[in-house]
Amino acid sequence: MTHILVVEDEERIASFLVKGLEAAGYAVSWAAAGAEAIAVVTAGGVDLMVLDLGLADIDGLTVLKRLRARGHHLPVVILTARSSVTDTVAGLEGGADDYMAKPVRFAELLARVKLRLRAPPAEPTEETIEVGPVRLELASRRAFAHGREVSLSAREFALAEVLSSNPGRVYSRGQLLSLVWGYDHDPGSNVVDVYVGYLRRKLGSDAIETARGMGFRWRAET
């Protein structure tokens, strides 16, 4: 049976989530503190974690970063009362797979949990993508620009991979949210624009072009 760990320090909210997920057919554990969550995941057997950022002992984002640094790649859905774009980006940059602002609508949470559990890890279809001065090595997840290695986060690399795989093709923000973040709809944030900005600073300002009113495309070499 699929095992979900709910990390939430408010007992009322935790009880609501645990009961709902159990009713949906999952085995569910509850951790009220960050240190406890790290210990449970480290012990093994957790398939997905629902993680609140506002924990009393260790901030949820720190919990996530520590787990990712130790090589734990289970899907993580963040729940938080923080709803700014900066917080959304920080959560995704820290290794989260999805992000929901409180108050949580359980039906939406359940849909996102199911999406994350059934999504297989992406397998590289090519060893290398090279367009102009940018080269992406897919198997090792390494990026190079103008002959120098550039450090990209997992989300930055995924966005660069999608765009550079089809130079010249315009992707809408909604398409990129779906392909890179797994959203089925535009949640109204400008997270795609923020990440495009990151890539332009790291890979070159002209690597990604804006198609006004439509989205973004990787610059095609002529």
C-alpha positions in Angstrom: 0.0 0.0 0.0 1.2 3.5 -0.9 2.6 5.3 2.2 2.1 9.0 2.6 3.8 11.1 5.4 1.9 14.2 6.5 4.2 16.7 8.2 2.0 19.3 10.0 2.3 20.7 13.5 -1.4 21.8 13.8 -3.2 18.7 15.0 -6.6 19.7 13.7 -5.3 20.2 10.2 -3.1 17.1 10.4 -6.1 15.0 11.5 -8.2 16.3 8.6 -5.5 15.4 6.1 -4.7 12.0 7.6 -8.4 11.0 7.7 -9.0 12.2 4.1 -6.0 10.4 2.7 -6.8 7.2 4.6 -10.3 7.3 3.2 -8.8 7.5 -0.3 -7.0 4.3 0.3 -3.5 5.3 1.4 -1.5 4.3 4.4 -0.7 7.6 6.3 1.7 8.6 9.0 1.8 11.9 10.8 4.9 13.8 12.0 4.4 17.0 13.9 8.0 18.2 13.7 10.7 18.5 11.1 13.2 16.4 12.9 10.7 13.6 13.2 9.9 13.8 9.5 13.5 13.5 8.5 13.8 10.4 10.7 10.7 8.8 9.2 11.8 9.4 5.6 15.3 8.2 6.4 14.0 5.0 7.8 12.4 4.3 4.4 9.0 3.2 3.1 7.6 6.7 2.5 6.3 7.1 -1.1 5.2 10.8 -0.9 5.4 13.6 1.7 2.8 16.4 2.3 4.9 19.0 4.1 3.9 22.2 5.9 6.5 24.9 5.8 5.7 26.6 9.1 6.9 23.9 11.5 7.9 24.8 15.1 11.3 23.1 15.3 12.8 23.2 11.8 11.3 25.2 8.9 9.8 22.9 6.3 12.0 24.2 3.5 15.0 23.3 5.6 13.6 19.8 6.1 13.1 19.5 2.3 16.7 20.7 1.5 18.2 18.3 4.0 16.3 15.3 2.6 17.2 16.2 -1.0 20.9 16.6 0.0 20.8 13.1 1.5 19.5 11.7 -1.8 15.8 11.2 -0.9 13.9 11.9 -4.1 10.3 11.1 -3.0 7.6 13.4 -4.3 6.9 16.4 -2.0 3.8 18.5 -1.9 4.2 21.7 0.1 1.4 23.2 2.1 1.8 26.7 3.5 0.1 29.9 4.5 2.7 31.8 2.6 1.4 32.6 -0.9 3.9 35.1 -2.4 5.7 34.3 -5.7 9.0 34.5 -3.7 7.8 31.7 -1.4 6.5 29.6 -4.2 9.8 29.9 -6.1 11.8 29.1 -2.9 9.8 26.0 -2.3 10.1 24.7 -5.8 13.8 25.7 -5.9 14.3 23.8 -2.7 13.1 20.6 -4.4 9.4 20.5 -3.9 7.3 18.9 -6.7 4.1 20.9 -6.0 2.9 23.8 -3.9 -0.5 24.6 -2.3 -1.5 27.6 -0.3 -3.7 27.2 2.8 -6.6 26.8 3.3 -6.3 23.6 1.4 -9.1 22.2 -0.7 -8.8 18.4 -0.1 -10.1 17.4 -3.5 -7.4 19.5 -5.1 -4.7 18.1 -2.8 -5.9 14.5 -3.5 -5.7 15.2 -7.3 -2.1 16.5 -6.9 -1.1 13.6 -4.8 -2.4 11.1 -7.3 -0.6 13.0 -10.1 2.7 12.9 -8.3 2.4 9.2 -7.4 1.7 8.1 -10.9 4.3 10.3 -12.7 7.3 8.2 -13.6 10.7 9.8 -13.3 11.8 11.5 -16.6 14.2 9.5 -18.6 16.5 11.3 -21.0 15.6 10.7 -24.6 19.0 11.9 -25.8 22.4 12.1 -24.3 23.1 15.7 -25.2 21.2 18.7 -26.4 23.4 21.4 -28.0 22.1 24.6 -29.4 24.6 27.4 -30.1 26.8 28.1 -27.1 24.6 26.0 -24.7 25.0 22.3 -24.1 22.9 20.1 -21.8 24.2 16.7 -20.8 20.9 14.9 -19.9 22.2 11.8 -18.2 24.5 13.7 -15.8 22.2 16.8 -15.6 25.1 19.1 -16.4 24.8 22.4 -18.3 27.5 24.3 -20.2 27.4 27.8 -21.7 30.2 29.3 -23.8 32.4 26.4 -22.8 32.0 26.9 -19.0 29.9 24.6 -16.7 26.9 26.4 -15.2 25.1 25.3 -12.1 21.4 24.8 -12.6 18.8 23.7 -10.2 16.7 20.6 -11.1 13.8 22.9 -12.1 16.0 25.2 -14.1 17.5 22.2 -16.0 14.1 20.8 -16.7 12.9 24.1 -18.1 16.0 24.5 -20.3 15.6 20.9 -21.5 12.0 21.4 -22.6 12.7 24.6 -24.5 16.0 23.6 -26.0 14.7 20.3 -27.3 12.6 22.2 -29.8 14.5 25.4 -30.7 12.2 28.0 -32.3 9.0 26.4 -30.9 6.8 28.7 -28.8 5.6 27.2 -25.5 2.9 29.0 -23.6 3.2 29.6 -19.9 0.5 27.0 -19.3 2.3 24.4 -21.3 5.6 25.0 -19.4 3.8 24.9 -16.1 2.4 21.5 -17.1 5.6 20.1 -18.5 8.0 21.3 -15.9 5.9 21.8 -12.8 3.1 19.3 -13.4 0.3 21.8 -13.1 -2.9 21.1 -15.1 -3.7 24.8 -15.1 -2.2 28.2 -14.6 -2.4 29.0 -10.9 -2.0 32.7 -11.6 1.7 33.0 -10.6 4.6 34.3 -12.7 6.9 31.4 -11.7 7.7 30.6 -15.4 8.8 34.2 -16.0 11.0 34.0 -12.8 12.7 30.9 -14.0 13.2 32.1 -17.5 15.0 35.1 -15.9 17.2 32.7 -14.0 18.2 30.8 -17.2 18.9 34.0 -19.1 21.3 35.2 -16.4 23.1 31.8 -16.3 23.0 30.7 -20.0 22.9 34.0 -21.8 20.4 36.8 -22.2 19.5 35.8 -25.7 19.1 32.0 -25.1 15.4 32.3 -24.5 13.2 34.7 -26.6 9.9 36.1 -25.5 7.1 35.6 -28.0 4.9 38.5 -27.0 1.4 37.5 -25.9 2.2 33.8 -26.5 5.1 32.5 -24.3 8.7 31.6 -24.7 11.0 29.9 -27.2 14.6 28.8 -27.3 16.5 30.8 -29.8 17.0 28.8 -33.0 20.5 28.9 -34.6 20.5 30.2 -38.2 
